Amino acid sequence: MTEERPLIVLAGASGDLGGRIARTLATQGAQVRALVRTSIPALKRDVLEKTGVELVAVDLHDRDDVVSACHGALCVVSTLNGLRDVVIDAQRRLLEAAVAFGFCGGLHPDNAGP
């Protein structure tokens, strides 16, 4: 019987911290799905793909796109950083996706900040 690896969705994998987390999770046996922009640099794409990370281009401003990309995940991890459109708005959509799949307990997007 084949043991299924847990799927971890990671936003921000093309950054320094996110890349470290993605590589560590992958080497520890997790299945990692990195949500990335279509404009991810080729070098960062290659490094992540060589460690077995699945890259999925996502528009973090599109709730349905984010929810779809999070399907089947055990959890969602975010290392996004930036200005309000990223730190508040994109994070809110990630939280909405997590809530849609029921792995956030009592968290609700209405409590995710201003």
N, C-alpha and C positions, 0 to 999 in steps of 0.2 A: 504494500500500500504506500502510495506517495504522499508525503506530508506536504500540505499546501503552505506556502510561505505567506505571511501576513503582508497585505498591501498597505503601504504608507504613502499618502499623497503629500508632496512637499512643494510649497510655493517659495520661490526665492533661491532655488538650487544653483542658479548661475552666479550668485554672489559668493563671497568668501565663506561666510558662516554656513550658508545653505549648501554649498558645494562640499564642505567638510562633513556636514550631517548626512548628505546623500551618499557620499562614498563610505562613510562609517556604517550606515544602515545596510547598504548593499553588501559590504564585506561581512557583516554579521548575519547575513542570510535573509534579510527582509527584501520584499519586492518593492521597489521604489518607483513611484510615478511622479516625475517632476513637472510641474506646471510652469511652462516657460513662454516668453514672448516669441513671436515669429522672427524677431530680429536678434535672437541669441547669437553671439559670435561663434563662428565655426570651431575655434579652438576649445571653447567651453563646452560646446555641444559634443565634440569628440571625446573629451576627457570624461564627461558624464556617461556617455554611451559605452565607453570602454570598460567602465565599472559595472555595467549591467543596468544602469538606470534607464527607465522608459521615459522618453521626453514627449510631452503632449503640449502643443501650442494652444494657448488659451487666451481669450480676451477677458482679463480680470474685471472688466466693466460690464460684462454680460453674465447675469446671474445664471441663466440656463446653461451657458457654456461651462461655467465653473461647476455647477451641480452635476452636469454630465461627466465632467472629468474626474469628479470625486467618487463616482459610482464604484461600489465594491471595496472601498477603503476601510481599513480598521480604524484609522485616524487621519487627521489632517494636521500637518505641521507647517507653520509659516515663519519664514525668516525675511519677509518682505521689509523693505525700508524705503523711505522717500517722503514726499510731502503728503498733504491731506488726501489727495486722490488715491494714494497707495495705502498709507497708514490707517486711514479711517474707512474710505469707500471700498477698496479692494478687500481689506480684512473683513469688512461686514459681509461681503458676498461669500467669502470663504466660510465664515461662520454660518451663513444661511445654508450653504451646501452641507456643512457638518450637521446642522439641525435637521435638514431634509432627510438625512440618512440615520438620524437618531443616535449619533454618538457624541452628544454634547450634554447629556444629562439635563440639568435645569437651565442651561444657558439659552439665551434668546437674543436675536439680533437687535431688538429694541434696547437692550442693555449694553450694547457694544461700544458706547461712547457717544459724543455729541452728534 
